[in-house]
Amino acid sequence: MEQIDMFDIINTKNEIPDKKIPKTAVLKKKELWCPYCSKPVIFTADRVLGVKRCPYCGISNKDYNVKMVNDRWIKR
């Protein structure tokens, strides 16, 4: 029998990232929606590259889909 850990059952790296946050999802302060994991997460700092990353799938907060789903574009 094969042992299953928590990260085996977590959905990471969707084939097609989410286009919008589900209506039932509630984001807390400092949380962003990860379109690749399909869940709210607090992105952690990557001090080497100077960006924030999803702790589950490792995608950056500078990714196009992360910005689109969270409406994080700079408005001028």
GROMACS elastic network, one bead per residue, 0.5 to 0.9 nm:
[ bonds ]
;  ai    aj funct       b0    kb
    4     7     6  0.81967   500
    4     8     6  0.62119   500
    4     9     6  0.78389   500
    5     8     6  0.55662   500
    5     9     6  0.73070   500
    6     9     6  0.57033   500
    6    10     6  0.66028   500
    7    10     6  0.51442   500
    7    11     6  0.81738   500
    7    12     6  0.86988   500
    7    56     6  0.82470   500
    8    11     6  0.80287   500
    9    12     6  0.89991   500
   10    37     6  0.78000   500
   10    56     6  0.83523   500
   11    14     6  0.71748   500
   11    36     6  0.81164   500
   11    37     6  0.54667   500
   11    38     6  0.73858   500
   11    39     6  0.89318   500
   11    56     6  0.89053   500
   11    57     6  0.89696   500
   12    36     6  0.60239   500
   12    38     6  0.79066   500
   12    56     6  0.67927   500
   12    57     6  0.55871   500
   13    16     6  0.83575   500
   13    17     6  0.78272   500
   13    35     6  0.85301   500
   13    37     6  0.59491   500
   13    38     6  0.89200   500
   13    57     6  0.63106   500
   13    59     6  0.89254   500
   14    17     6  0.56076   500
   14    18     6  0.82084   500
   14    35     6  0.78095   500
   14    37     6  0.65284   500
   14    38     6  0.79001   500
   15    36     6  0.79318   500
   16    19     6  0.87706   500
   16    35     6  0.86169   500
   16    36     6  0.76482   500
   17    34     6  0.85979   500
   17    36     6  0.50255   500
   17    37     6  0.82048   500
   17    38     6  0.78773   500
   17    65     6  0.71166   500
   17    66     6  0.89632   500
   18    21     6  0.72662   500
   18    22     6  0.89253   500
   18    34     6  0.81813   500
   18    36     6  0.68165   500
   18    37     6  0.88109   500
   18    38     6  0.67882   500
   18    65     6  0.78585   500
   18    69     6  0.72544   500
   19    35     6  0.71998   500
   19    65     6  0.74274   500
   19    68     6  0.74499   500
   19    69     6  0.57513   500
   20    23     6  0.88495   500
   20    33     6  0.87928   500
   20    35     6  0.79097   500
   20    68     6  0.79058   500
   20    70     6  0.77503   500
   21    24     6  0.84242   500
   21    25     6  0.68606   500
   21    33     6  0.67317   500
   21    34     6  0.89872   500
   21    35     6  0.80623   500
   21    38     6  0.84013   500
   21    39     6  0.87796   500
   21    69     6  0.63715   500
   21    70     6  0.76183   500
   22    25     6  0.54531   500
   22    26     6  0.87552   500
   23    26     6  0.80074   500
   25    33     6  0.89585   500
   25    39     6  0.82082   500
   25    40     6  0.78834   500
   26    40     6  0.80900   500
   27    30     6  0.81358   500
   27    31     6  0.57527   500
   27    32     6  0.68738   500
   27    33     6  0.75742   500
   27    40     6  0.63266   500
   27    41     6  0.85657   500
   28    31     6  0.54911   500
   28    32     6  0.83697   500
   28    40     6  0.83199   500
   29    32     6  0.86813   500
   29    42     6  0.89349   500
   30    41     6  0.84747   500
   30    42     6  0.61408   500
   30    43     6  0.82659   500
   31    40     6  0.59971   500
   31    41     6  0.52715   500
   31    43     6  0.72781   500
   32    39     6  0.84888   500
   32    40     6  0.55609   500
   32    41     6  0.56449   500
   32    42     6  0.62297   500
   32    43     6  0.72522   500
   32    61     6  0.88375   500
   32    66     6  0.82016   500
   32    69     6  0.89361   500
   32    70     6  0.65277   500
   33    36     6  0.88729   500
   33    37     6  0.84123   500
   33    38     6  0.69800   500
   33    39     6  0.57373   500
   33    41     6  0.62382   500
   33    42     6  0.85889   500
   33    66     6  0.72928   500
   33    69     6  0.71203   500
   33    70     6  0.63990   500
   34    37     6  0.54562   500
   34    38     6  0.56042   500
   34    39     6  0.57001   500
   34    40     6  0.60790   500
   34    41     6  0.65720   500
   34    43     6  0.88507   500
   34    54     6  0.71394   500
   34    57     6  0.88381   500
   34    59     6  0.82608   500
   34    61     6  0.88910   500
   34    65     6  0.86355   500
   34    66     6  0.62641   500
   34    69     6  0.81840   500
   34    70     6  0.85692   500
   35    38     6  0.50263   500
   35    39     6  0.72882   500
   35    40     6  0.89237   500
   35    65     6  0.67464   500
   35    66     6  0.62010   500
   35    69     6  0.69785   500
   36    39     6  0.82616   500
   36    57     6  0.73483   500
   36    59     6  0.79928   500
   36    65     6  0.85933   500
   36    66     6  0.84526   500
   37    40     6  0.83825   500
   37    41     6  0.89317   500
   37    54     6  0.87300   500
   37    56     6  0.73847   500
   37    57     6  0.68544   500
   41    54     6  0.68172   500
   41    55     6  0.77497   500
   41    56     6  0.86239   500
   42    53     6  0.85644   500
   42    54     6  0.70414   500
   42    55     6  0.77984   500
   43    52     6  0.53872   500
   43    55     6  0.64467   500
   43    58     6  0.89490   500
   43    60     6  0.81512   500
   43    61     6  0.73573   500
   44    51     6  0.83690   500
   44    52     6  0.50712   500
   44    53     6  0.52646   500
   44    54     6  0.64290   500
   44    55     6  0.64639   500
   45    48     6  0.88911   500
   45    49     6  0.88792   500
   45    50     6  0.71408   500
   45    51     6  0.59916   500
   45    53     6  0.63016   500
   46    49     6  0.57958   500
   46    50     6  0.56345   500
   46    51     6  0.54095   500
   46    52     6  0.55246   500
   46    53     6  0.65420   500
   46    60     6  0.89829   500
   47    50     6  0.50259   500
   47    51     6  0.71098   500
   47    52     6  0.84019   500
   48    51     6  0.82055   500
   49    52     6  0.86299   500
   51    60     6  0.64920   500
   51    61     6  0.67968   500
   51    62     6  0.73519   500
   52    58     6  0.89048   500
   52    59     6  0.83631   500
   52    60     6  0.56777   500
   52    61     6  0.55499   500
   52    62     6  0.80159   500
   53    56     6  0.86222   500
   53    57     6  0.81553   500
   53    58     6  0.52076   500
   53    59     6  0.53369   500
   53    61     6  0.60293   500
   53    62     6  0.88672   500
   54    57     6  0.57501   500
   54    59     6  0.54015   500
   54    60     6  0.65720   500
   54    61     6  0.77020   500
   55    58     6  0.57107   500
   55    59     6  0.82834   500
   56    59     6  0.84020   500
   59    62     6  0.83916   500
   59    63     6  0.70225   500
   59    66     6  0.83801   500
   60    63     6  0.55068   500
   60    66     6  0.78182   500
   61    64     6  0.83667   500
   61    65     6  0.89879   500
   61    66     6  0.60035   500
   61    67     6  0.69299   500
   62    65     6  0.86758   500
   62    66     6  0.70574   500
   62    67     6  0.67462   500
   63    66     6  0.53330   500
   63    67     6  0.63209   500
   63    68     6  0.87044   500
   64    67     6  0.52675   500
   64    68     6  0.61561   500
   64    69     6  0.87437   500
   65    69     6  0.60568   500
   65    70     6  0.84135   500
   66    69     6  0.55018   500
   66    70     6  0.61478   500
   66    71     6  0.82952   500
   66    72     6  0.80315   500
   67    70     6  0.53312   500
   67    71     6  0.56407   500
   67    73     6  0.61658   500
   68    71     6  0.51174   500
   68    72     6  0.66438   500
   68    73     6  0.73250   500
   69    72     6  0.79917   500
   70    73     6  0.86043   500
   71    74     6  0.89840   500
   72    75     6  0.87494   500
